[in-house]
Amino acid sequence: MSETVSSREFNQNISRAKKAAEEHPVIITDRGKPSHVLMTYEHYNRLTAPRGSIVDSLGMQGGEDIEFEPARLPSGKLRIPDLF
């Protein structure tokens, strides 16, 4: 959810826009087109926080205790696709 305000409305009532940004991002438009987004610094930090790599995520440290035994395919059901 977000709210949209014109740059004129924003300039006339900055405190209202800041209060709204506590709940959700506020999109500020200039001549009817989105130009800026106002959000709390906490929200900004969550969006820009460094994330681990997918390799780290798939590594599942501590996952060696997970038992996994995939079902076997019935013989004759496996076929090699024709790629040409």
PyMOL commands that set and color helices and strands:
alter all, ss='L'
color gray80, all
select helices_A, chain A and resi 7-12+14-21+41-48+54-59+63-65
alter helices_A, ss='H'
color red, helices_A
select strands_A, chain A and resi 3-6+26-30+33-38
alter strands_A, ss='S'
color yellow, strands_A
deselect
rebuild
show_as cartoon
